[in-house]
Amino acid sequence: MDKSFVETYFNFEKVDWANMQQATLDTLFMTFFSMVLVVVIGLLLGLALYSLGRKQTAGANIFYNVVSIISNAFRSTPFMILMVLIIPFTTLLVGSFLGAKAAIPALVLSAAPFYARMVEIAFREVNPGVIEAAEAMGASYWEIIYKIVIPESVPALISGLTVTTISMIGYTAMAGAIGAGGLGALAWQEGFQRGNYTVTLVATVIILIIVFIIQGVGDFLAKTTDKR
């Protein structure tokens, strides 16, 4: 192997491991707290889409289309553009548009609609016959939701959550490039801009390890909860 290649990518003496540890913690912080909010908002929004979609009234169709348009708008906007667009809102909310905390509003706004769609799809895949049987037995709407629809959807909800969390880690890396901190910021600023490609390599490996762990845990939980 060429010596210059080894010195470029495998010179671990150039890595500030304290900074790398802090960047990893910042990435985990952004991911965890953003996903807590994404799960709550995504479940509520997904339930609203599912509920409105089942009703055949004109009012329900209008509300469904409004919620759907808003959801699609945030879901389709490229993350870095969204992060820049909401800088005034972020500054008002957390007092700054820089740092790990400042990335959370944009992360939530971009990922929650995505997860909401997955929630809606998971709810729609529940066997209609089971729901009709419950309705025939006199079960209320909310009893059907929390006793049938949600329990039957758990494997799909976990799979959707896994995919969304992995996407969130990618978003945190992009957020780091514009001042959010974390592994993305370290890989961009210390690695690329200063030509320290070993830092970029190490940051990438750490991100991959986090992704593999999340994917493995998600797959395990989805299989464990799937009773089919």
Phi, psi and omega per residue, in radians:
M1 nan 2.400 -3.117
D2 -1.037 2.339 -3.074
K3 -1.106 -0.675 -3.135
S4 -1.125 -0.603 3.107
F5 -1.133 -0.772 3.137
V6 -1.093 -0.776 -3.129
E7 -1.154 -0.517 -3.122
T8 -1.298 -0.759 -2.992
Y9 -1.873 -0.292 -3.031
F10 -2.205 0.504 3.084
N11 -1.623 1.436 -2.999
F12 -1.266 -0.155 3.062
E13 -1.197 -0.357 3.136
K14 -1.444 -0.075 -3.091
V15 -1.559 2.206 3.020
D16 -1.542 1.745 -2.988
W17 -1.211 -0.464 3.069
A18 -1.159 -0.751 3.083
N19 -1.139 -0.669 3.128
M20 -1.122 -0.719 3.112
Q21 -1.114 -0.767 3.136
Q22 -1.139 -0.685 3.117
A23 -1.118 -0.688 3.094
T24 -1.104 -0.763 3.109
L25 -1.104 -0.677 3.114
D26 -1.123 -0.720 3.106
T27 -1.110 -0.776 3.114
L28 -1.131 -0.670 3.103
F29 -1.069 -0.872 3.141
M30 -1.071 -0.751 -3.112
T31 -1.143 -0.834 -3.055
F32 -1.127 -0.939 -3.066
F33 -1.201 -0.592 3.068
S34 -1.142 -0.727 -3.101
M35 -1.215 -0.539 3.058
V36 -1.040 -0.819 3.132
L37 -1.208 -0.661 3.137
V38 -1.086 -0.733 -3.140
V39 -1.091 -0.820 -3.117
V40 -1.111 -0.924 -3.109
I41 -1.163 -0.724 -3.127
G42 -1.104 -0.720 3.105
L43 -1.126 -0.783 -3.137
L44 -1.134 -0.787 -3.141
L45 -1.182 -0.704 3.097
G46 -1.126 -0.687 3.091
L47 -1.134 -0.685 3.104
A48 -1.107 -0.770 3.115
L49 -1.103 -0.737 3.126
Y50 -1.121 -0.798 -3.087
S51 -1.159 -0.795 3.138
L52 -1.174 -0.604 3.141
G53 -1.180 -0.484 3.142
R54 -1.340 -0.496 -3.105
K55 -1.391 2.528 -3.068
Q56 -1.839 0.168 -3.130
T57 -1.377 2.758 -3.134
A58 -1.128 -0.704 3.138
G59 -1.075 -0.749 3.139
A60 -1.139 -0.677 3.121
N61 -1.135 -0.672 3.122
I62 -1.145 -0.841 3.133
F63 -1.089 -0.687 3.120
Y64 -1.064 -0.787 -3.133
N65 -1.140 -0.673 3.120
V66 -1.116 -0.873 3.133
V67 -1.082 -0.684 -3.133
S68 -1.144 -0.727 -3.140
I69 -1.131 -0.803 3.125
I70 -1.067 -0.775 3.130
S71 -1.070 -0.802 -3.127
N72 -1.159 -0.578 -3.137
A73 -1.106 -0.840 3.131
F74 -1.223 -0.631 -3.097
R75 -1.220 -0.529 -3.048
S76 -1.606 -0.286 -3.132
T77 -1.252 2.195 3.099
P78 -0.928 2.441 -2.978
F79 -1.037 -0.785 -3.084
M80 -1.141 -0.613 3.085
I81 -1.180 -0.740 3.114
L82 -1.069 -0.724 -3.123
M83 -1.098 -0.682 3.108
V84 -1.239 -0.692 -3.103
L85 -1.079 -0.619 -3.049
I86 -1.732 0.318 3.110
I87 -0.948 -0.784 3.112
P88 -1.053 -0.716 3.118
F89 -1.157 -0.740 3.120
T90 -1.083 -0.785 3.131
T91 -1.085 -0.700 3.112
L92 -1.140 -0.635 -3.047
L93 -1.377 -0.803 -3.049
V94 -2.019 -0.036 3.079
G95 1.541 -0.044 -3.137
S96 -2.851 2.742 3.049
F97 -1.850 0.191 3.103
L98 -2.020 2.630 3.104
G99 1.775 2.938 -3.069
A100 -1.103 -0.720 -3.136
K101 -1.090 -0.657 -3.097
A102 -1.170 -0.356 -3.132
A103 -1.405 -0.351 -3.007
I104 -1.077 -0.801 3.129
P105 -0.975 -0.806 3.139
A106 -1.148 -0.693 3.114
L107 -1.059 -0.761 -3.115
V108 -1.181 -0.799 -3.111
L109 -1.117 -0.529 -3.138
S110 -1.454 -0.602 -3.035
A111 -1.623 -0.544 -3.086
A112 -1.058 -0.786 3.094
P113 -1.106 -0.610 3.107
F114 -1.100 -0.813 3.130
Y115 -1.204 -0.598 3.119
A116 -1.038 -0.697 3.101
R117 -1.129 -0.682 3.107
M118 -1.148 -0.661 3.087
V119 -1.103 -0.802 3.126
E120 -1.030 -0.789 3.133
I121 -1.105 -0.731 3.127
A122 -1.079 -0.740 3.136
F123 -1.158 -0.662 -3.113
R124 -1.206 -0.402 -3.108
E125 -1.417 -0.105 3.086
V126 -1.135 2.385 -3.099
N127 -0.938 2.035 -3.132
P128 -1.055 -0.514 -3.138
G129 -1.095 -0.656 3.111
V130 -1.137 -0.727 -3.141
I131 -1.160 -0.744 3.133
E132 -1.114 -0.665 3.106
A133 -1.127 -0.705 3.114
A134 -1.148 -0.692 3.110
E135 -1.138 -0.663 3.126
A136 -1.155 -0.492 3.121
M137 -1.495 0.041 3.052
G138 1.605 0.230 3.129
A139 -1.205 2.440 3.113
S140 -1.324 2.939 -3.125
Y141 -1.017 -0.836 -3.089
W142 -1.218 -0.534 3.046
E143 -1.126 -0.693 3.105
I144 -1.123 -0.687 -3.112
I145 -1.120 -0.962 -2.998
Y146 -1.557 -0.188 3.087
K147 -1.813 -0.376 -3.083
I148 -2.143 -1.030 -3.001
V149 -1.096 -0.908 -3.110
I150 -1.150 -0.877 3.117
P151 -1.007 -0.692 3.141
E152 -1.218 -0.392 -3.072
S153 -1.661 -0.049 -3.015
V154 -0.943 -0.840 3.133
P155 -1.022 -0.744 3.135
A156 -1.197 -0.638 3.105
L157 -1.122 -0.699 3.115
I158 -1.167 -0.732 3.111
S159 -1.087 -0.753 3.095
G160 -1.108 -0.687 3.113
L161 -1.128 -0.671 3.114
T162 -1.098 -0.837 3.129
V163 -1.076 -0.751 -3.118
T164 -1.148 -0.702 3.139
T165 -1.118 -0.731 3.107
I166 -1.127 -0.702 3.067
S167 -1.105 -0.639 3.138
M168 -1.074 -0.690 3.116
I169 -1.089 -0.675 3.057
G170 -1.113 -0.676 3.101
Y171 -1.126 -0.682 -3.137
T172 -1.116 -0.599 3.109
A173 -1.150 -0.717 3.097
M174 -1.191 -0.668 3.117
A175 -1.091 -0.593 3.129
G176 -1.090 -0.504 -3.121
A177 -1.218 -0.309 3.134
I178 -2.124 0.561 2.909
G179 1.815 0.205 -3.093
A180 -1.523 -0.227 -3.076
G181 1.478 -2.978 3.141
G182 1.535 -3.005 -3.075
L183 -1.155 -0.589 3.106
G184 -1.084 -0.769 3.123
A185 -1.122 -0.730 -3.131
L186 -1.144 -0.749 3.139
A187 -1.119 -0.631 -3.102
W188 -1.380 -0.908 -3.025
Q189 -1.326 -0.915 -3.092
E190 -1.399 -0.635 -3.079
G191 -1.439 -1.093 -3.034
F192 -1.341 -0.919 -3.035
Q193 -1.152 -0.522 -3.137
R194 -1.806 0.113 3.066
G195 1.243 0.331 3.139
N196 -1.692 1.402 -2.994
Y197 -1.257 -0.291 3.056
T198 -1.127 -0.674 3.102
V199 -1.098 -0.759 3.108
T200 -1.072 -0.734 3.134
L201 -1.106 -0.827 -3.125
V202 -1.107 -0.753 3.125
A203 -1.076 -0.699 3.123
T204 -1.136 -0.743 3.128
V205 -1.098 -0.723 3.124
I206 -1.111 -0.742 3.100
I207 -1.067 -0.741 3.124
L208 -1.105 -0.702 3.117
I209 -1.090 -0.768 3.108
I210 -1.063 -0.767 -3.141
V211 -1.098 -0.773 -3.134
F212 -1.099 -0.684 3.121
I213 -1.131 -0.817 -3.137
I214 -1.092 -0.757 3.133
Q215 -1.106 -0.741 3.135
G216 -1.119 -0.792 3.119
V217 -1.122 -0.749 3.131
G218 -1.082 -0.782 3.122
D219 -1.102 -0.715 3.134
F220 -1.096 -0.811 -3.112
L221 -1.173 -0.666 3.132
A222 -1.117 -0.745 3.131
K223 -1.212 -0.645 -3.120
T224 -1.159 -0.650 -3.080
T225 -1.547 -0.161 3.140
D226 -1.436 1.929 -3.082
K227 -1.674 0.088 -3.119
R228 -1.287 nan nan
